Amino acid sequence: MKRLGIALAAIVLSAGCGGSEGSDSFTAKGTFTLKQIGLSSSTGPCEGRDGYQDIRPGVQVVVRDATGKDVGLGRLGDGTRVDPGWCEFPFTVTDIPESEGLYTIEVSKRGGISFKRTDAAKLALTLG
C-alpha cells in the first residue's frame, strides 16, 4: 500500500495471554519500523521527519475489531536506530477482546493493516 510517499514501515506483532488479562483477551506486542533517508538522529533515539513527523514516541497504536470498533489502544515507545535510515519503535496493546473475523491495527493515521488473531503471534508487514 502506498500513501503519500511513505518510504517504508514494518509492523511486527506477537501475541500472548497472561498477567491480569481475562481468558477472552490477548496482547499485541511488537515493533513499528520506519525506513527514511535522513532520520532526525544518526545514533540513539530517533523519530520521523520530512513528512513523517507523526512517527514518534507516544503516537497512538489502535486495534479495531471486524466491525471497525476500537478494541485496544497502545502507544509507540522510544524510537531506536537499528541501521542507517531505520528507526524502530516498540509498542504493546493489551486486553484486546477475542472476536470473530479480522482485526485492524493502525499507527498514527497511516492506514489500517488487517491481521487474523491466529496470525498475531508472528505478523510482519511492510508498507511503501
All heavy atoms as an XYZ file, in Angstrom:
931
protein
N       0.862     -1.160      0.000
C       0.000      0.000      0.000
C       0.908      1.222      0.000
O       1.808      1.350      0.796
C      -0.880     -0.016      1.246
C      -1.733      1.214      1.343
S      -2.601      1.424      2.919
C      -3.275     -0.156      3.234
N       0.686      2.164     -0.875
C       1.487      3.364     -0.961
C       0.632      4.548     -0.572
O      -0.447      4.721     -1.074
C       1.991      3.534     -2.386
C       3.244      4.318     -2.483
C       3.795      4.194     -3.869
C       5.271      4.465     -3.821
N       5.894      4.289     -5.075
N       1.119      5.379      0.360
C       0.361      6.521      0.838
C       1.277      7.707      0.947
O       2.190      7.707      1.741
C      -0.255      6.252      2.194
C      -1.284      5.145      2.171
C      -1.948      5.031      3.473
N      -2.894      6.137      3.559
C      -3.497      6.517      4.648
N      -3.245      5.917      5.770
N      -4.342      7.518      4.645
N       1.048      8.721      0.167
C       1.733      9.996      0.282
C       3.229      9.865      0.495
O       3.813     10.465      1.385
C       1.114     10.824      1.417
C      -0.379     11.115      1.276
C      -0.888     11.819      2.508
C      -0.667     11.940      0.040
N       3.882      9.075     -0.313
C       5.327      8.973     -0.264
C       5.879      8.243      0.946
O       6.997      8.472      1.333
N       5.118      7.353      1.531
C       5.632      6.584      2.649
C       6.823      5.781      2.158
O       6.728      5.062      1.184
C       4.559      5.630      3.216
C       3.427      6.434      3.830
C       5.164      4.678      4.225
C       2.270      5.591      4.272
N       7.968      5.930      2.804
C       9.172      5.219      2.381
C       9.028      3.736      2.689
O       8.918      2.920      1.800
C      10.400      5.791      3.058
N       9.004      3.404      3.943
C       8.872      2.007      4.324
C       8.576      1.941      5.801
O       9.192      2.623      6.591
C      10.171      1.257      4.027
C      10.246     -0.199      4.418
C       9.352     -1.030      3.497
C      11.659     -0.699      4.309
N       7.644      1.128      6.155
C       7.366      0.900      7.576
C       7.035     -0.562      7.744
O       6.511     -1.192      6.842
C       6.203      1.761      8.061
N       7.340     -1.104      8.878
C       7.042     -2.512      9.136
C       6.421     -2.638     10.507
O       6.801     -1.945     11.431
C       8.313     -3.353      9.056
N       5.482     -3.520     10.600
C       4.857     -3.808     11.879
C       5.091     -5.284     12.162
O       4.834     -6.113     11.315
C       3.348     -3.521     11.858
C       3.098     -2.037     11.609
C       2.700     -3.979     13.144
C       1.644     -1.700     11.459
N       5.571     -5.560     13.321
C       5.757     -6.937     13.735
C       4.972     -7.116     15.025
O       5.164     -6.383     15.974
C       7.249     -7.257     13.981
C       7.413     -8.689     14.419
C       8.062     -6.980     12.724
N       4.100     -8.060     15.034
C       3.261     -8.315     16.205
C       3.584     -9.668     16.795
O       3.880    -10.611     16.079
C       1.778     -8.350     15.814
C       1.142     -7.089     15.325
C      -0.283     -7.397     14.894
C       1.138     -6.054     16.418
N       3.478     -9.751     18.082
C       3.453    -11.051     18.729
C       2.374    -10.989     19.788
O       2.125     -9.940     20.353
C       4.815    -11.395     19.337
O       5.124    -10.494     20.362
N       1.730    -12.084     20.016
C       0.606    -12.066     20.942
C       0.755    -13.164     21.970
O       1.379    -14.180     21.728
C      -0.704    -12.235     20.183
N       0.130    -12.942     23.110
C       0.129    -13.934     24.162
C      -0.869    -13.534     25.214
O      -1.320    -12.408     25.244
N      -1.209    -14.462     26.075
C      -2.121    -14.168     27.169
C      -1.344    -14.255     28.459
O      -0.386    -14.986     28.572
C      -3.271    -15.175     27.194
S      -4.359    -14.995     25.776
N      -1.765    -13.496     29.426
C      -1.096    -13.571     30.715
C      -1.410    -12.356     31.534
O      -2.195    -11.507     31.152
N      -0.750    -12.258     32.663
C      -0.956    -11.120     33.530
C      -2.380    -11.062     34.027
O      -2.989    -12.058     34.359
N      -2.942     -9.852     34.058
C      -4.287     -9.669     34.589
C      -5.363     -9.746     33.520
O      -6.524     -9.517     33.785
C      -4.365     -8.304     35.294
O      -4.122     -7.284     34.360
N      -4.957    -10.083     32.299
C      -5.951    -10.157     31.232
C      -6.906    -11.326     31.452
O      -6.530    -12.345     32.011
C      -5.249    -10.357     29.882
C      -4.420     -9.177     29.470
C      -3.751     -9.445     28.152
O      -2.842    -10.249     28.100
O      -4.195     -8.826     27.166
N      -8.121    -11.161     30.947
C      -9.084    -12.241     31.001
C      -8.739    -13.292     29.968
O      -7.944    -13.072     29.077
N      -9.353    -14.467     30.086
C      -9.051    -15.552     29.161
C      -9.602    -15.277     27.768
O      -9.245    -15.970     26.830
C      -9.606    -16.865     29.710
O     -11.013    -16.758     29.841
N     -10.460    -14.270     27.623
C     -11.033    -13.949     26.329
C     -10.378    -12.722     25.716
O     -10.977    -12.010     24.916
C     -12.542    -13.718     26.463
C     -13.280    -14.986     26.856
O     -12.760    -16.082     26.587
O     -14.365    -14.870     27.433
N      -9.131    -12.457     26.090
C      -8.418    -11.320     25.522
C      -6.975    -11.703     25.242
O      -6.498    -12.746     25.683
C      -8.482    -10.114     26.476
O      -7.783    -10.390     27.660
N      -6.295    -10.878     24.475
C      -4.901    -11.135     24.147
C      -4.148     -9.816     24.072
O      -4.734     -8.739     24.109
C      -4.769    -11.943     22.849
C      -5.204    -11.211     21.607
C      -4.278    -10.590     20.779
C      -6.546    -11.167     21.244
C      -4.677     -9.932     19.624
C      -6.958    -10.512     20.089
C      -6.017     -9.891     19.277
N      -2.831     -9.919     23.972
C      -1.948     -8.758     23.866
C      -1.245     -8.776     22.522
O      -0.768     -9.825     22.084
C      -0.892     -8.794     24.992
O      -1.556     -8.656     26.237
C       0.125     -7.675     24.837
N      -1.180     -7.642     21.875
C      -0.367     -7.482     20.672
C       0.867     -6.686     21.073
O       0.759     -5.599     21.628
C      -1.142     -6.740     19.584
N       2.040     -7.277     20.856
C       3.306     -6.627     21.162
C       4.131     -6.637     19.890
O       4.065     -7.586     19.131
C       4.097     -7.418     22.208
C       3.634     -7.301     23.599
C       4.429     -8.248     24.440
C       5.244     -7.507     25.443
N       5.919     -8.388     26.386
N       4.889     -5.624     19.675
C       5.728     -5.655     18.500
C       6.506     -4.390     18.304
O       6.740     -3.638     19.248
N       6.911     -4.189     17.071
C       7.674     -3.007     16.714
C       7.089     -2.376     15.456
O       6.506     -3.057     14.619
C       9.155     -3.351     16.437
O       9.232     -4.330     15.412
C       9.841     -3.846     17.691
N       7.238     -1.091     15.379
C       6.897     -0.340     14.179
C       8.210      0.229     13.684
O       8.874      0.983     14.395
C       5.916      0.781     14.503
C       5.489      1.570     13.297
C       4.422      1.156     12.524
C       6.174      2.717     12.931
C       4.035      1.884     11.408
C       5.797      3.449     11.809
C       4.717      3.022     11.049
N       8.620     -0.173     12.486
C       9.918      0.236     11.960
C       9.719      1.161     10.775
O       8.985      0.848      9.843
C      10.745     -0.990     11.541
O      10.847     -1.873     12.650
C      12.137     -0.585     11.099
N      10.375      2.312     10.831
C      10.300      3.312      9.775
C      11.639      3.383      9.071
O      12.678      3.526      9.718
C       9.967      4.681     10.386
C       9.996      5.878      9.433
C       8.868      5.791      8.417
C       9.911      7.173     10.228
N      11.619      3.278      7.758
C      12.828      3.494      6.970
C      12.671      4.832      6.266
O      11.702      5.059      5.557
C      13.052      2.405      5.941
C      14.320      2.674      5.140
C      14.628      1.621      4.130
C      15.934      2.006      3.455
N      16.319      1.069      2.431
N      13.649      5.681      6.504
C      13.601      7.008      5.903
C      15.010      7.553      5.794
O      15.767      7.551      6.761
C      12.746      7.938      6.774
C      12.655      9.331      6.248
C      11.932     10.260      7.222
O      11.487      9.864      8.272
N      11.848     11.509      6.837
N      15.358      8.036      4.638
C      16.645      8.702      4.474
C      16.610      9.983      5.298
O      15.650     10.739      5.259
C      16.908      9.026      2.987
C      16.837      7.754      2.145
C      18.244      9.726      2.819
C      17.794      6.670      2.534
N      17.663     10.238      6.048
C      17.758     11.479      6.813
C      16.867     11.520      8.032
O      16.235     12.527      8.308
N      16.801     10.430      8.790
C      16.050     10.452     10.036
C      16.605     11.528     10.955
O      17.727     11.993     10.786
C      16.111      9.087     10.726
C      15.220      8.012     10.122
C      15.600      6.643     10.657
C      13.767      8.294     10.390
N      15.827     11.897     11.961
C      16.171     13.035     12.815
C      17.386     12.808     13.700
O      17.838     13.723     14.353
C      14.964     13.397     13.692
O      14.653     12.311     14.538
N      17.940     11.625     13.729
C      19.079     11.336     14.587
C      19.939     10.274     13.923
O      19.431      9.368     13.298
C      18.569     10.848     15.941
O      19.560     10.172     16.644
N      21.262     10.401     14.035
C      22.129      9.401     13.411
C      22.479      8.269     14.362
O      22.898      7.212     13.949
C      23.401     10.061     12.888
O      24.094     10.679     13.950
N      22.322      8.484     15.676
C      22.545      7.442     16.669
C      21.523      7.611     17.784
O      20.953      8.682     17.956
C      23.957      7.527     17.285
O      24.103      8.795     17.915
C      25.037      7.337     16.243
N      21.312      6.553     18.535
C      20.416      6.649     19.681
C      18.974      6.880     19.293
O      18.513      6.430     18.253
N      18.218      7.610     20.149
C      16.797      7.838     19.897
C      16.557      8.499     18.535
O      17.362      9.299     18.073
C      16.365      8.762     21.035
C      17.362      8.524     22.103
C      18.659      8.228     21.388
N      15.437      8.160     17.916
C      15.120      8.738     16.618
C      13.616      8.880     16.462
O      12.836      8.304     17.222
C      15.699      7.894     15.481
S      15.215      6.155     15.520
N      13.215      9.640     15.470
C      11.806      9.807     15.101
C      11.768     10.283     13.666
O      12.768     10.736     13.118
C      11.095     10.769     16.036
C      11.694     12.136     16.114
C      11.049     12.985     17.198
O      10.797     12.490     18.304
O      10.805     14.169     16.914
N      10.595     10.165     13.048
C      10.454     10.544     11.656
C      10.504     12.050     11.451
O      10.293     12.835     12.373
N      10.797     12.450     10.215
C      10.776     13.863      9.825
C      10.456     13.940      8.336
O      10.265     12.919      7.696
C      12.104     14.546     10.148
C      13.267     13.982      9.374
C      14.530     14.726      9.670
N      15.345     14.676      8.456
C      16.419     15.357      8.260
N      16.844     16.170      9.173
N      17.095     15.249      7.148
N      10.394     15.155      7.807
C      10.148     15.358      6.370
C       8.938     14.558      5.883
O       9.033     13.721      5.009
C      11.380     14.996      5.537
C      12.583     15.864      5.857
O      12.381     17.013      6.300
O      13.722     15.396      5.671
N       7.780     14.832      6.460
C       6.568     14.124      6.090
C       6.252     12.956      7.000
O       5.200     12.333      6.870
N       7.140     12.633      7.907
C       6.947     11.529      8.848
C       6.995     12.013     10.292
O       7.245     11.243     11.205
C       8.019     10.461      8.632
C       7.979      9.888      7.247
C       8.797     10.402      6.242
C       7.105      8.859      6.932
C       8.749      9.897      4.966
C       7.049      8.351      5.656
C       7.878      8.877      4.667
O       7.823      8.376      3.409
N       6.721     13.290     10.526
C       6.779     13.859     11.870
C       5.806     13.171     12.826
O       5.983     13.243     14.041
C       6.487     15.369     11.864
C       7.524     16.193     11.153
C       7.217     16.359      9.659
O       6.508     15.569      9.050
N       7.774     17.391      9.067
N       4.777     12.535     12.283
C       3.801     11.851     13.130
C       4.328     10.532     13.683
O       3.728      9.951     14.587
C       2.499     11.603     12.358
C       2.694     10.735     11.122
O       3.686     10.951     10.389
O       1.856      9.852     10.883
N       5.450     10.056     13.197
C       6.032      8.810     13.697
C       7.079      9.171     14.744
O       8.207      9.540     14.432
C       6.647      7.974     12.557
C       5.634      7.750     11.436
C       7.179      6.650     13.106
C       4.349      7.056     11.860
N       6.644      9.091     16.011
C       7.486      9.495     17.139
C       6.967      8.807     18.405
O       5.850      8.296     18.420
C       7.468     11.002     17.304
C       6.099     11.560     17.639
C       6.045     13.083     17.646
N       4.756     13.579     18.032
C       3.656     13.550     17.290
N       3.683     13.025     16.084
N       2.519     14.026     17.743
N       7.759      8.799     19.462
C       7.301      8.194     20.712
C       5.982      8.809     21.179
O       5.763     10.018     21.045
C       8.429      8.523     21.699
C       9.634      8.700     20.840
C       9.126      9.316     19.570
N       5.104      7.974     21.708
C       3.828      8.432     22.247
C       2.673      8.420     21.276
O       1.520      8.593     21.668
N       2.936      8.207     19.991
C       1.869      8.179     18.992
C       0.982      6.951     19.215
O       1.465      5.874     19.554
C       2.477      8.186     17.567
C       1.455      7.830     16.511
C       3.078      9.538     17.271
N      -0.310      7.119     19.012
C      -1.273      6.040     19.246
C      -1.118      4.861     18.291
O      -0.864      5.042     17.103
C      -2.700      6.556     19.108
C      -3.158      7.393     20.261
C      -4.643      7.692     20.187
O      -5.275      7.574     19.149
N      -5.206      8.097     21.314
N      -1.330      3.689     18.858
C      -1.452      2.440     18.118
C      -2.846      1.911     18.461
O      -3.131      1.628     19.623
C      -0.375      1.422     18.537
C      -0.558      0.104     17.807
C       1.024      1.988     18.319
N      -3.723      1.824     17.465
C      -5.116      1.440     17.688
C      -5.389      0.088     17.045
O      -5.001     -0.144     15.902
C      -6.091      2.489     17.096
C      -7.541      2.072     17.299
C      -5.827      3.858     17.697
N      -6.056     -0.789     17.787
C      -6.541     -2.061     17.239
C      -8.057     -1.976     17.167
O      -8.715     -1.538     18.112
C      -6.097     -3.263     18.103
C      -6.746     -4.558     17.605
C      -4.577     -3.394     18.089
N      -8.614     -2.375     16.012
C     -10.066     -2.390     15.799
C     -10.503     -3.812     15.479
O      -9.754     -4.580     14.883
C     -10.436     -1.456     14.647
C     -10.127     -0.001     14.946
C     -10.512      0.935     13.788
N     -10.168      2.289     14.140
C      -9.020      2.888     13.824
N      -8.115      2.242     13.106
N      -8.775      4.131     14.202
N     -11.752     -4.123     15.857
C     -12.297     -5.438     15.518
C     -12.870     -5.409     14.102
O     -12.772     -4.397     13.392
C     -13.317     -5.906     16.558
C     -14.581     -5.046     16.611
O     -14.826     -4.234     15.696
O     -15.339     -5.209     17.586
N     -13.499     -6.500     13.699
C     -14.016     -6.627     12.332
C     -15.120     -5.615     12.019
O     -15.364     -5.308     10.857
C     -14.524     -8.046     12.099
N     -15.777     -5.077     13.053
C     -16.836     -4.090     12.829
C     -16.287     -2.663     12.751
O     -17.036     -1.724     12.512
C     -17.899     -4.138     13.945
O     -17.325     -3.681     15.176
C     -18.459     -5.540     14.107
N     -14.979     -2.509     13.000
C     -14.376     -1.176     12.986
C     -14.346     -0.500     14.344
O     -13.880      0.627     14.480
N     -14.820     -1.209     15.360
C     -14.841     -0.657     16.720
C     -13.429     -0.709     17.321
O     -12.754     -1.737     17.236
C     -15.797     -1.471     17.590
C     -15.834     -1.036     19.032
C     -16.753     -1.930     19.837
C     -16.664     -1.584     21.318
N     -17.391     -2.551     22.128
N     -13.003      0.396     17.953
C     -11.727      0.416     18.660
C     -11.805     -0.549     19.835
O     -12.693     -0.425     20.683
C     -11.400      1.816     19.184
C     -11.108      2.815     18.076
O     -11.109      2.437     16.884
O     -10.857      3.994     18.401
N     -10.882     -1.520     19.891
C     -10.895     -2.503     20.968
C      -9.586     -2.542     21.752
O      -9.473     -3.260     22.742
C     -11.237     -3.918     20.444
C     -12.673     -3.968     19.928
C     -10.246     -4.366     19.378
N      -8.597     -1.782     21.324
C      -7.322     -1.737     22.031
C      -6.555     -0.490     21.671
O      -6.636      0.004     20.549
N      -5.831      0.042     22.653
C      -5.063      1.257     22.437
C      -3.712      1.131     23.110
O      -3.619      0.744     24.274
C      -5.805      2.470     23.011
C      -5.118      3.822     22.888
C      -4.955      4.220     21.426
C      -5.905      4.874     23.641
N      -2.665      1.445     22.367
C      -1.306      1.476     22.893
C      -0.611      2.709     22.354
O      -1.229      3.558     21.701
N       0.662      2.805     22.612
C       1.460      3.943     22.134
C       2.834      3.448     21.705
O       3.339      2.467     22.255
C       1.616      4.982     23.230
C       0.281      5.541     23.666
C       0.388      6.966     24.137
N      -0.929      7.492     24.480
C      -1.681      8.204     23.665
N      -1.264      8.483     22.452
N      -2.856      8.653     24.054
N       3.424      4.151     20.746
C       4.793      3.838     20.361
C       5.727      4.226     21.495
O       5.569      5.281     22.117
C       5.198      4.615     19.106
C       4.517      4.257     17.793
C       5.076      5.107     16.660
C       4.662      2.776     17.471
N       6.716      3.373     21.748
C       7.762      3.681     22.711
C       8.854      4.498     22.043
O       8.705      4.975     20.906
N       9.963      4.664     22.730
C      11.083      5.424     22.185
C      11.649      4.744     20.952
O      11.856      3.527     20.943
C      12.202      5.565     23.227
C      11.819      6.473     24.375
O      10.902      7.307     24.189
O      12.428      6.354     25.446
N      11.902      5.538     19.915
C      12.493      5.024     18.691
C      13.985      4.817     18.874
O      14.666      5.628     19.477
N      14.475      3.705     18.339
C      15.892      3.375     18.418
C      16.427      3.124     17.024
O      15.814      2.406     16.230
C      16.094      2.093     19.270
O      15.527      2.312     20.553
C      17.559      1.759     19.417
N      17.582      3.703     16.725
C      18.242      3.480     15.441
C      18.678      2.020     15.377
O      19.355      1.545     16.275
C      19.453      4.390     15.352
C      20.326      4.169     14.161
C      19.868      4.859     12.950
N      19.625      6.255     13.268
C      18.925      7.057     12.495
N      18.441      6.610     11.375
N      18.724      8.296     12.821
N      18.230      1.295     14.355
C      18.632     -0.094     14.201
C      19.569     -0.295     13.019
O      20.222     -1.304     12.919
C      17.406     -1.043     14.103
C      16.679     -1.093     15.433
C      16.470     -0.648     12.994
N      19.655      0.640     12.137
C      20.543      0.660     10.981
C      20.490      2.067     10.436
O      19.556      2.814     10.738
C      20.064     -0.304      9.882
C      20.760     -1.645      9.919
O      21.957     -1.688     10.267
O      20.110     -2.654      9.597
N      21.440      2.452      9.581
C      21.310      3.781      8.970
C      19.989      3.897      8.219
O      19.658      3.045      7.408
C      22.495      3.845      8.005
C      23.494      2.879      8.562
C      22.669      1.780      9.186
N      19.210      4.898      8.563
C      17.925      5.112      7.907
C      16.767      4.306      8.467
O      15.654      4.415      7.969
N      16.986      3.496      9.481
C      15.930      2.671     10.073
C      15.728      3.070     11.527
O      16.681      3.134     12.301
C      16.291      1.194     10.041
C      16.318      0.597      8.676
C      17.314      0.695      7.767
C      15.301     -0.196      8.069
N      16.990      0.000      6.627
C      15.761     -0.553      6.789
C      14.059     -0.646      8.498
C      15.006     -1.334      5.925
C      13.318     -1.433      7.632
C      13.789     -1.763      6.359
N      14.489      3.294     11.904
C      14.140      3.647     13.274
C      13.047      2.682     13.736
O      12.043      2.504     13.052
C      13.632      5.093     13.325
S      13.361      5.728     14.974
N      13.251      2.056     14.887
C      12.325      1.039     15.380
C      11.675      1.492     16.686
O      12.363      1.907     17.613
C      13.085     -0.262     15.603
C      12.221     -1.418     16.012
C      13.028     -2.690     16.094
O      13.609     -2.954     17.160
O      13.086     -3.404     15.072
N      10.344      1.401     16.729
C       9.551      1.807     17.891
C       8.823      0.586     18.448
O       8.041     -0.036     17.730
C       8.494      2.843     17.493
C       9.050      4.086     16.871
C       9.305      4.149     15.513
C       9.298      5.209     17.649
C       9.805      5.300     14.930
C       9.798      6.372     17.080
C      10.055      6.422     15.713
N       9.001      0.242     19.720
C       8.222     -0.842     20.309
C       6.819     -0.364     20.672
O       6.593      0.834     20.861
C       9.013     -1.188     21.576
C       9.638      0.110     21.965
C       9.955      0.825     20.666
N       5.883     -1.297     20.753
C       4.539     -0.980     21.233
C       3.916     -2.215     21.855
O       4.320     -3.344     21.564
C       3.629     -0.435     20.126
C       3.294     -1.452     19.068
C       2.226     -2.325     19.218
C       4.051     -1.536     17.912
C       1.918     -3.266     18.252
C       3.758     -2.474     16.938
C       2.690     -3.346     17.107
N       2.934     -1.979     22.730
C       2.137     -3.047     23.334
C       0.693     -2.573     23.395
O       0.436     -1.446     23.807
C       2.627     -3.373     24.763
O       4.002     -3.747     24.699
C       1.812     -4.495     25.383
N      -0.214     -3.428     22.964
C      -1.652     -3.168     23.098
C      -2.218     -4.346     23.880
O      -2.153     -5.480     23.424
C      -2.345     -3.031     21.729
C      -3.825     -2.729     21.909
C      -1.671     -1.958     20.872
N      -2.750     -4.076     25.080
C      -3.224     -5.143     25.960
C      -4.748     -5.234     25.981
O      -5.443     -4.324     25.538
C      -2.732     -4.910     27.401
O      -3.230     -3.661     27.868
C      -1.224     -4.930     27.482
N      -5.220     -6.337     26.519
C      -6.653     -6.574     26.752
C      -7.510     -6.430     25.497
O      -8.612     -5.882     25.537
C      -7.188     -5.650     27.853
C      -6.550     -5.923     29.198
O      -6.303     -7.116     29.485
O      -6.306     -4.980     29.953
N      -7.019     -6.937     24.383
C      -7.799     -6.926     23.139
C      -8.787     -8.092     23.213
O      -8.366     -9.248     23.340
C      -6.889     -7.077     21.905
C      -5.838     -5.965     21.875
C      -7.722     -7.112     20.625
C      -4.710     -6.212     20.888
N     -10.088     -7.823     23.168
C     -11.066     -8.914     23.282
C     -11.033     -9.837     22.064
O     -10.892     -9.379     20.933
C     -12.410     -8.204     23.375
C     -12.168     -6.760     23.246
C     -10.707     -6.524     23.064
N     -11.139    -11.130     22.334
C     -11.251    -12.115     21.254
C     -12.559    -11.875     20.520
O     -13.590    -11.614     21.147
C     -11.254    -13.532     21.826
C      -9.983    -13.920     22.534
C      -8.898    -14.435     21.598
O      -9.129    -14.534     20.376
O      -7.825    -14.734     22.106
N     -12.517    -11.931     19.194
C     -13.736    -11.789     18.402
C     -13.562    -12.544     17.095
O     -12.478    -13.005     16.773
C     -14.056    -10.310     18.144
O     -13.063     -9.719     17.346
N     -14.622    -12.629     16.351
C     -14.600    -13.304     15.057
C     -14.074    -12.351     13.991
O     -14.253    -11.143     14.087
C     -16.009    -13.764     14.674
C     -16.584    -14.807     15.612
C     -15.837    -16.122     15.541
O     -15.439    -16.530     14.438
O     -15.643    -16.737     16.612
N     -13.451    -12.887     12.977
C     -13.026    -12.082     11.844
C     -11.662    -11.445     12.040
O     -10.909    -11.787     12.943
N     -11.376    -10.505     11.168
C     -10.081     -9.833     11.158
C     -10.025     -8.681     12.152
O     -11.036     -8.065     12.466
C      -9.798     -9.281      9.764
C      -9.648    -10.289      8.632
C      -9.502     -9.564      7.300
C      -8.473    -11.216      8.869
N      -8.820     -8.388     12.589
C      -8.534     -7.191     13.374
C      -7.782     -6.231     12.456
O      -7.199     -6.642     11.460
C      -7.636     -7.519     14.568
C      -8.288     -8.395     15.598
C      -8.225     -9.779     15.499
C      -8.963     -7.842     16.676
C      -8.819    -10.590     16.446
C      -9.558     -8.647     17.634
C      -9.477    -10.020     17.501
O     -10.065    -10.812     18.439
N      -7.783     -4.977     12.821
C      -7.011     -3.972     12.098
C      -6.169     -3.221     13.106
O      -6.644     -2.883     14.185
C      -7.941     -2.977     11.371
O      -8.781     -3.710     10.483
C      -7.143     -1.968     10.564
N      -4.920     -2.977     12.754
C      -4.042     -2.178     13.604
C      -3.605     -0.956     12.811
O      -3.359     -1.044     11.607
C      -2.833     -2.999     14.108
C      -2.044     -2.203     15.150
C      -1.957     -3.480     12.963
C      -1.107     -3.060     15.975
N      -3.576      0.195     13.484
C      -3.193      1.433     12.813
C      -2.265      2.227     13.719
O      -2.537      2.429     14.897
C      -4.424      2.271     12.477
C      -4.086      3.529     11.713
C      -5.307      4.306     11.256
O      -6.394      4.149     11.854
O      -5.165      5.081     10.300
N      -1.166      2.692     13.150
C      -0.219      3.561     13.843
C      -0.404      4.956     13.290
O      -0.353      5.161     12.074
C       1.232      3.085     13.641
C       2.213      4.051     14.277
C       1.414      1.676     14.198
N      -0.638      5.917     14.179
C      -0.916      7.301     13.795
C      -2.126      7.283     12.865
O      -3.103      6.629     13.141
C       0.323      7.940     13.161
O       0.098      9.299     12.897
N      -2.074      7.982     11.784
C      -3.160      7.988     10.786
C      -2.636      7.437      9.465
O      -2.985      7.912      8.389
C      -3.690      9.415     10.584
C      -4.257     10.036     11.838
C      -5.556      9.386     12.226
C      -6.144     10.091     13.427
N      -7.252      9.384     13.983
N      -1.778      6.425      9.544
C      -1.115      5.874      8.359
C      -1.886      4.766      7.669
O      -1.387      4.154      6.739
C       0.286      5.379      8.731
C       1.236      6.471      9.144
C       1.616      7.282      7.934
N       2.425      8.440      8.285
C       3.170      9.082      7.422
N       3.211      8.687      6.164
N       3.843     10.136      7.801
N      -3.104      4.506      8.099
C      -3.913      3.467      7.457
C      -3.853      2.173      8.226
O      -2.831      1.830      8.821
N      -4.965      1.472      8.241
C      -5.065      0.232      8.993
C      -4.502     -0.955      8.234
O      -4.587     -1.032      7.013
N      -3.927     -1.888      8.984
C      -3.377     -3.118      8.445
C      -4.149     -4.267      9.092
O      -4.222     -4.365     10.313
C      -1.876     -3.249      8.792
C      -1.093     -1.984      8.418
C      -1.285     -4.498      8.170
C      -1.171     -1.589      6.974
N      -4.732     -5.142      8.282
C      -5.546     -6.243      8.809
C      -4.694     -7.439      9.199
O      -3.675     -7.720      8.565
C      -6.564     -6.682      7.759
O      -7.463     -5.629      7.485
N      -5.136     -8.136     10.245
C      -4.485     -9.374     10.652
C      -5.502    -10.287     11.316
O      -6.508     -9.839     11.845
C      -3.292     -9.107     11.583
C      -3.659     -8.574     12.947
C      -3.750     -9.428     14.045
C      -3.889     -7.219     13.147
C      -4.069     -8.934     15.310
C      -4.212     -6.715     14.406
C      -4.298     -7.580     15.493
N      -5.232    -11.604     11.261
C      -6.053    -12.599     11.947
C      -5.463    -12.828     13.335
O      -4.247    -12.804     13.511
C      -6.029    -13.931     11.196
C      -6.700    -13.898      9.859
C      -6.589    -15.265      9.221
C      -7.165    -15.257      7.834
N      -7.000    -16.570      7.185
N      -6.311    -13.087     14.280
C      -5.851    -13.377     15.640
C      -4.872    -14.551     15.629
O      -3.861    -14.539     16.315
C      -7.063    -13.655     16.548
C      -6.737    -14.313     17.883
C      -5.866    -13.409     18.744
N      -5.628    -13.996     20.047
C      -4.493    -14.577     20.403
N      -3.496    -14.673     19.563
N      -4.346    -15.066     21.617
N      -5.169    -15.563     14.826
C      -4.305    -16.744     14.769
C      -2.929    -16.437     14.199
O      -1.997    -17.191     14.412
C      -4.966    -17.862     13.935
O      -5.258    -17.352     12.633
C      -6.234    -18.369     14.606
N      -2.803    -15.349     13.464
C      -1.525    -14.948     12.888
C      -0.783    -13.915     13.734
O       0.349    -13.557     13.407
C      -1.727    -14.360     11.480
C      -2.289    -15.361     10.514
O      -2.047    -16.581     10.687
O      -2.986    -14.948      9.567
N      -1.405    -13.443     14.796
C      -0.847    -12.335     15.578
C       0.467    -12.689     16.268
O       1.216    -11.786     16.631
C      -1.857    -11.827     16.603
N       0.758    -13.972     16.446
C       1.985    -14.358     17.125
C       3.224    -14.024     16.303
O       4.299    -13.853     16.860
C       1.971    -15.855     17.443
N       3.095    -13.886     14.998
C       4.259    -13.593     14.170
C       3.803    -12.926     12.877
O       3.961    -13.475     11.798
C       5.040    -14.859     13.883
C       6.382    -14.569     13.304
C       7.318    -15.719     13.445
C       8.668    -15.246     12.968
N       9.731    -15.986     13.581
N       3.303    -11.730     12.983
C       2.804    -10.986     11.828
C       3.812     -9.906     11.479
O       4.193     -9.105     12.313
C       1.457    -10.359     12.173
C       0.775     -9.536     11.125
C       0.426    -10.387      9.916
C      -0.486     -8.909     11.699
N       4.270     -9.906     10.261
C       5.192     -8.878      9.786
C       4.597     -8.244      8.537
O       4.115     -8.934      7.661
C       6.549     -9.482      9.477
N       4.649     -6.923      8.475
C       4.023     -6.198      7.380
C       4.908     -5.052      6.943
O       5.503     -4.391      7.771
C       2.681     -5.679      7.866
C       1.610     -5.307      6.893
C       1.408     -6.328      5.806
C       0.337     -5.107      7.658
N       4.992     -4.834      5.643
C       5.796     -3.755      5.098
C       4.917     -2.843      4.255
O       4.115     -3.321      3.456
C       6.932     -4.311      4.217
O       7.721     -5.181      5.015
C       7.794     -3.204      3.670
N       5.051     -1.549      4.451
C       4.327     -0.556      3.662
C       5.309      0.224      2.814
O       6.406      0.515      3.246
C       3.582      0.436      4.579
C       2.620     -0.133      5.591
C       2.088      0.974      6.471
C       1.497     -0.845      4.889
N       4.838      0.643      1.627
C       5.679      1.550      0.851
C       6.152      1.054     -0.451
O       5.945      0.136     -1.042
